[in-house]
Amino acid sequence: MLSTRTGLRLYVSATLRRYPLVPFARTETSCATFTGPSLEQHTSDSSGENSKAEGCLFLDSVFPIRRGTWDLRHYLGRFQMDILVESLEEIFKKVRVHGFEIKSIEPRMKDGGVFINFRYSPKPLSDSEASQASQSASAALNSAVTEIEQALTTSIAAKGGLPSWLGIKNGNLWTVCGKPWREDMRRYASAILRVSFEGPDVTDEQIWKTLRPYGRILDLRSPTPVPAGILRSTIVIFERTASATIAHNCIYGAYVPHSEDDPQTLTRLTTAYEQPIKPHLIRNWLAAHPRIVFPVVVFLLGTLTYTVFDPIRAFAVQAGVMGWLDYRSFALTKWLRRITLDRLTQGSDASEVVYSVPTDTNAWKDRREAETSIDSYLYDYPSTITFVHGPAGSGKSQLIRSVLQKSDRRTVLIDCAKIYAGGSDSAMVASLAEQTGYWPVFTFLNSVNSLIDLASVGLVGQKAGLSSSLQDQVTQVLDVVADGLRRVTVSRHAEADRQIKRARIHEQKVLEDAERRERIRHGVWHDGRIDCVAGNGVISELGVGIEPVGENDEDSAYQEPRDDVGVNVEKLSNLNDIARREREYRSEQDVGALPVVVIKNFGADSKPGKVEIAMALAEWAADLVSNRIAHVIVVSDNRESAKLLAKALPTKPLNTVALADADPASSLAFINKKLQEASVEYNISPEETQLIERLGGRASDLETIIHKVRAGQGVADAIEDIIQRGVAELRKNAFGDDAEDAKRLLWTRPQAWAVLKLLAQKDELQYFQVLLDFPFKGDESPLRAMERAELISITTKDGRPSTIRPGKPVHRYVFQRLLADEVFKATQDITYNESLISGMESKIKSVESELLMLKDILSGPDRYTATMSRIINRASYLKDKMFEAQQKIARLEGENAELKMVLSGKPETKEVTSRSWWHPFL
């Protein structure tokens, strides 16, 4: 049997020493208060001298109390577990009082303690004590436990205390009065203990008396009503978590009287830890208050973006423009390339020269004017946008590249074609960020933000405002890029200041050296370093040192008079010259430090996203030049794209640079020069000269001829290849591969055929004549779409469309080659005639309907003689229109019959062919 009230006196005394302000009676805090079945573990099943009883002790503060899964101290304690267990065995193995024997040592890692299970021989009872044991359970406890505890305490004190994982020996020994539940679940210790009652409720006073020896109790919460089947319980809040763990391991499963008035009615106590904060309390609160949470989250996300990511992105843009992260600009990389690749590829890069436009020669005169215009723009403060336009292949990109290479300016290149190629908003934004150096970019967040907005509508009734449109995303990226460009300017200014400072120091050193040499030449220079060796003053007068040279000595040293005023004027002139050069250099660097932004393939059409991106780029470019952040050069194939820039910058005119195809003389001179530079000997014959004139002056086509001639072909064969390739491309781009492909075009086949057939006969067409006639009927969108597709080009006069020309000079001959294909021509003529016949039949039906209505009016009772003549005139006019339409239908059907004979293999008559060129305007 285990301890009686006397058996716990050591622990009660220790508790009183720890809590002197709360005295309590020692007789009320012993294991004698725990009775009932829990004492079975302390009694033996047999009687006699050789019978053994079992008991259990709990040692606290041996291991760290684990507060959660994340508590790393637990693993440190586990690492020392074997050592600590061996130390405990060493302490207790020498105790032999009443046959004390350790049965097992069970570490309780979660609660920071150890269970000591032991056996002992209980003290024999006298006859009088045995007779009393049947009347009182407490009298049955053997007094041997008291002696065992005293012996254990003495042994612990002899070793300096109980060992612990920190080496601090402050643990205590406690008697286990119940049946502990040694579970291994994730129930971690806390200072709050829930004590449940299996039986009648135990009073607060009885609970306090039972648990107070284990530590100070801050509060007791009485049981609350619970549903049937659930145990009632009370909440005990200890001051220290260690006290709660001791109480939990010592009294779990113990039986106590529910009150002092009725000691015979017992209640079994079970304990469990209660966490100070309920699980998911914060999460549940956040979910229950979305009107507060969503605005706070939006604010925090915005703050995180502006305070953390935007400075990083601006620095990334600056580093990209300055080339800090480009390994090719590192000195080590340049040195390795110079000693390896450059030696192997020396003299093998002649092909790169062939594709550069010679803007510094007379081979292309208009390029020199365009280059001069761009140079003058770059060497002045930006006040407007330079808009470079011209047909595709006219050399716009090469011209800009040549100018920027000569200027040595920091450049940001934005290719709108790569941006438009993205299939989604996030892909477009990612392409823009990649080209500008904007990093990091989280394109997926916009999709997530859209989902959050949808969820917020259901929760709070309105959007959270996290998602943004494509234009807003592009604007956000461009604003950060503008900040990075501003940093580039500041960095270039700082670099210029350092260069000026170094130059000033160098100039001053040169002047000082010149003055020193002059004084040495006159013998009046005194070097103070000699004084350290020879001395000065009195020592110098004794003939040991050299005295400093004074002003009187300088005057006597000269054999001829000096013009001191002239010397001062010359020195002042030198200083003024240095200051003037510094001002000139600083003024030049103020403009040269500004970066250059080049926007290629600028424009917008009806495709989703292009208009938003083009507008955002136009407004951003206007802000850059207005705030003098950078020079902006916009390159576009379509002249109409300038309207977007003019709308963004309405108060200032654009600096427009137009590039056209070269004239025949310039084209021929360009080819000859490039062939000479490539060391190709080729004499162009008069016939080939005529072919080059037919080809036109498009830079891309001229480069193709040069490349083919260098490959061994003749000029005639090269031009023939270009025309054949143009025919294949035109059939696909203008008419589509099949009917399904034709449906995706922004114009119909009859519209494309009408324009192409006329341009094969004429150099240009009148814009409004084509627009108002069939098959356009006043609709400008097909013509504008064909212009964007480079099938045609539209020129302007006085701000309005004037004429229509082929998209490329070679296209006229491509159109003629298409007309020479009788089968293709017949097919397109039949399609065109059928479309025209359909329009005529619709007109005839409308005329017939109106004639029937007029007939009803004439046959009605309310007809008047005054109006009958007008009705008859209207009917006569309609009959003439119907007859004219019917004649056209008959003629077109006859033409279709003859064209079908061509498709069947029979030749078409010359008369029909001649009429087919001009019938759209009949």
Secondary structure, DSSP 8 states (H G I E B T S, - for coil): ----TGGGHHHHHHHHHH-TTS---GGGSSGGG-BGGGGGGGS-SS-STT--EEEEEEE-SSS----STT-THHHHHHHTHHHHHHHHHHHHTT--GGG-EEEEEEEETTTTEEEEEEEE------HHHHHHHTT-SGGGS-THHHHHHHHHHHHHHHTTS---TTS-----EEE--S------SS----SEEEEEEESS---HHHHHHHHGGGS-EEEEE------TTS--EEEEEESSHHHHHHHHHHHTT-EEES-SS-TTSEEEEEEEEE-SS-TTHHHHHHHH-HHHHHHHHHHHHHHHIIIIIHHHHHHHHHHHHHTTT-GGGSHHHHHHHHHTHHHHSTT--HHHHHTS--TTSTTSHHHHHHHHHHHHHHTS---S-EEEE--TTSSHHHHHHHHHHHHT--EEEEEHHHHHT-SSHHHHHHHHHHHHT--S--TTHHHHHHHHHHHHHHHHSS--S----HHHHHHHHHHHHHHHHHHHHHHHHHHHHHHHHHHHHHHHHHHHHHHHHHHHHHT----GGGHHHH--THHHHTTSS-----HHHHHHH-SS---HHHHHHHHHHHHHHHHHHHHHHHHHHHHHTS-EEEEES----SSTTHHHHHHHHHHHHHHHHHTTS-EEEEEES-GGGHHHHHHHSTTS--EEEE-----HHHHHHHHHHHHHHTT------HHHHHHHHHH-S-HHHHHHHHHHHHTT--HHHHHHHHHHHHHHHHIIIII-SSHHHHHTSSS-HHHHHHHHHHHTT-S-EEHHHHHHSTTTTT--HHHHHHHHTTSEEEEEETTEEEEEEESSTTHHHHHHHHHH-HHHHHHHHHHHHHHHHHHHHHHHHHHHHHHHHHHHHHTSTT--HHHHHHHHHHHHHHHHHHHHHHHHHHHHHHHHHHHHHHHTT----HHHHHHHHHGGG-
